[in-house]
Protein backbone atom coordinates (compact mmCIF):
# COMPACT_ATOMS: atom_id res chain seq x y z
CA UNK A 1 0.00 0.00 0.00
CA UNK A 2 1.08 3.58 -0.58
CA UNK A 3 1.60 6.07 2.23
CA UNK A 4 -2.00 7.17 1.74
CA UNK A 5 -3.24 3.64 2.62
CA UNK A 6 -4.45 2.91 -0.92
CA UNK A 7 -3.08 0.25 -3.21
CA UNK A 8 0.00 1.57 -5.03
CA UNK A 9 -0.84 2.61 -8.56
CA UNK A 10 0.78 4.75 -11.22
CA UNK A 11 -2.58 6.37 -11.94
CA UNK A 12 -2.94 7.38 -8.28
CA UNK A 13 0.64 8.61 -8.24
CA UNK A 14 1.43 6.84 -4.96
CA UNK A 15 4.05 4.38 -6.23
CA UNK A 16 7.31 4.22 -4.27
CA UNK A 17 10.35 3.37 -6.36
CA UNK A 18 12.61 1.05 -4.34
CA UNK A 19 15.62 2.28 -6.33
CA UNK A 20 15.24 5.68 -4.65
CA UNK A 21 15.43 4.07 -1.20
CA UNK A 22 18.43 1.97 -2.24
CA UNK A 23 20.22 5.08 -3.53
CA UNK A 24 19.53 7.08 -0.37
CA UNK A 25 19.92 4.41 2.33
CA UNK A 26 21.25 1.21 0.73
CA UNK A 27 19.79 -2.17 -0.12
CA UNK A 28 20.22 -3.54 3.41
CA UNK A 29 17.99 -0.84 4.85
CA UNK A 30 15.32 -1.54 2.21
CA UNK A 31 15.42 -5.27 2.98
CA UNK A 32 15.30 -4.67 6.74
CA UNK A 33 12.41 -2.24 6.37
CA UNK A 34 10.39 -4.65 4.24
CA UNK A 35 10.91 -7.43 6.79
CA UNK A 36 10.16 -5.10 9.71
CA UNK A 37 6.84 -3.94 8.22
CA UNK A 38 4.96 -7.04 9.33
CA UNK A 39 3.95 -10.52 8.19
CA UNK A 40 4.79 -11.23 4.56
CA UNK A 41 1.20 -12.08 3.62
CA UNK A 42 -0.31 -8.90 5.08
CA UNK A 43 -0.91 -5.67 3.15
CA UNK A 44 1.00 -2.86 4.81
CA UNK A 45 1.27 0.83 4.03
CA UNK A 46 4.66 2.17 3.03
CA UNK A 47 5.88 4.73 5.56
CA UNK A 48 8.94 6.60 4.36
CA UNK A 49 9.47 8.14 7.82
CA UNK A 50 10.32 4.70 9.22
CA UNK A 51 13.16 4.17 6.75
CA UNK A 52 15.44 6.51 8.73
CA UNK A 53 14.75 4.54 11.93
CA UNK A 54 15.73 1.30 10.20
CA UNK A 55 18.90 3.00 8.93
CA UNK A 56 19.78 3.94 12.53
CA UNK A 57 19.26 0.32 13.63
CA UNK A 58 21.55 -0.86 10.84
CA UNK A 59 24.18 1.66 11.90
CA UNK A 60 23.97 0.52 15.54
CA UNK A 61 24.35 -3.12 14.52
CA UNK A 62 27.35 -2.24 12.36
CA UNK A 63 28.98 -0.27 15.17
CA UNK A 64 28.41 -3.15 17.58
CA UNK A 65 29.88 -5.64 15.12
CA UNK A 66 33.04 -3.52 14.85
CA UNK A 67 33.78 -3.78 18.58
CA UNK A 68 36.11 -6.56 19.70
CA UNK A 69 34.45 -9.46 21.45
CA UNK A 70 34.97 -9.54 25.19
CA UNK A 71 37.20 -12.39 26.24
CA UNK A 72 35.07 -13.05 29.28
CA UNK A 73 31.42 -12.22 29.58
CA UNK A 74 29.25 -12.78 32.59
CA UNK A 75 26.75 -15.63 32.89
CA UNK A 76 23.68 -13.38 32.57
CA UNK A 77 24.94 -11.91 29.29
CA UNK A 78 25.64 -15.40 27.93
CA UNK A 79 22.13 -16.52 28.87
CA UNK A 80 20.58 -13.47 27.21
CA UNK A 81 22.58 -14.05 24.02
CA UNK A 82 21.49 -17.69 23.87
CA UNK A 83 17.81 -16.83 24.46
CA UNK A 84 17.99 -14.17 21.77
CA UNK A 85 19.59 -16.52 19.23
CA UNK A 86 16.95 -19.18 19.97
CA UNK A 87 14.07 -16.69 19.60
CA UNK A 88 15.39 -15.15 16.39
CA UNK A 89 16.08 -18.59 14.90
CA UNK A 90 12.50 -19.65 15.66
CA UNK A 91 11.12 -16.44 14.18
CA UNK A 92 13.12 -16.91 10.98
CA UNK A 93 12.01 -20.55 10.71
CA UNK A 94 8.35 -19.46 10.87
CA UNK A 95 8.97 -16.48 8.55
CA UNK A 96 8.08 -14.06 11.35
CA UNK A 97 10.76 -11.74 10.05
CA UNK A 98 9.26 -8.63 11.61
CA UNK A 99 9.61 -10.03 15.12
CA UNK A 100 13.09 -11.41 14.35
CA UNK A 101 14.19 -7.91 13.32
CA UNK A 102 12.55 -6.34 16.38
C-alpha positions in Angstrom: 0.0 0.0 0.0 1.1 3.6 -0.6 1.6 6.1 2.2 -2.0 7.2 1.7 -3.2 3.6 2.6 -4.4 2.9 -0.9 -3.1 0.3 -3.2 0.0 1.6 -5.0 -0.8 2.6 -8.6 0.8 4.7 -11.2 -2.6 6.4 -11.9 -2.9 7.4 -8.3 0.6 8.6 -8.2 1.4 6.8 -5.0 4.0 4.4 -6.2 7.3 4.2 -4.3 10.4 3.4 -6.4 12.6 1.1 -4.3 15.6 2.3 -6.3 15.2 5.7 -4.6 15.4 4.1 -1.2 18.4 2.0 -2.2 20.2 5.1 -3.5 19.5 7.1 -0.4 19.9 4.4 2.3 21.3 1.2 0.7 19.8 -2.2 -0.1 20.2 -3.5 3.4 18.0 -0.8 4.9 15.3 -1.5 2.2 15.4 -5.3 3.0 15.3 -4.7 6.7 12.4 -2.2 6.4 10.4 -4.7 4.2 10.9 -7.4 6.8 10.2 -5.1 9.7 6.8 -3.9 8.2 5.0 -7.0 9.3 3.9 -10.5 8.2 4.8 -11.2 4.6 1.2 -12.1 3.6 -0.3 -8.9 5.1 -0.9 -5.7 3.1 1.0 -2.9 4.8 1.3 0.8 4.0 4.7 2.2 3.0 5.9 4.7 5.6 8.9 6.6 4.4 9.5 8.1 7.8 10.3 4.7 9.2 13.2 4.2 6.8 15.4 6.5 8.7 14.8 4.5 11.9 15.7 1.3 10.2 18.9 3.0 8.9 19.8 3.9 12.5 19.3 0.3 13.6 21.5 -0.9 10.8 24.2 1.7 11.9 24.0 0.5 15.5 24.3 -3.1 14.5 27.4 -2.2 12.4 29.0 -0.3 15.2 28.4 -3.1 17.6 29.9 -5.6 15.1 33.0 -3.5 14.8 33.8 -3.8 18.6 36.1 -6.6 19.7 34.4 -9.5 21.4 35.0 -9.5 25.2 37.2 -12.4 26.2 35.1 -13.1 29.3 31.4 -12.2 29.6 29.2 -12.8 32.6 26.8 -15.6 32.9 23.7 -13.4 32.6 24.9 -11.9 29.3 25.6 -15.4 27.9 22.1 -16.5 28.9 20.6 -13.5 27.2 22.6 -14.0 24.0 21.5 -17.7 23.9 17.8 -16.8 24.5 18.0 -14.2 21.8 19.6 -16.5 19.2 17.0 -19.2 20.0 14.1 -16.7 19.6 15.4 -15.1 16.4 16.1 -18.6 14.9 12.5 -19.7 15.7 11.1 -16.4 14.2 13.1 -16.9 11.0 12.0 -20.5 10.7 8.3 -19.5 10.9 9.0 -16.5 8.6 8.1 -14.1 11.4 10.8 -11.7 10.1 9.3 -8.6 11.6 9.6 -10.0 15.1 13.1 -11.4 14.3 14.2 -7.9 13.3 12.6 -6.3 16.4 
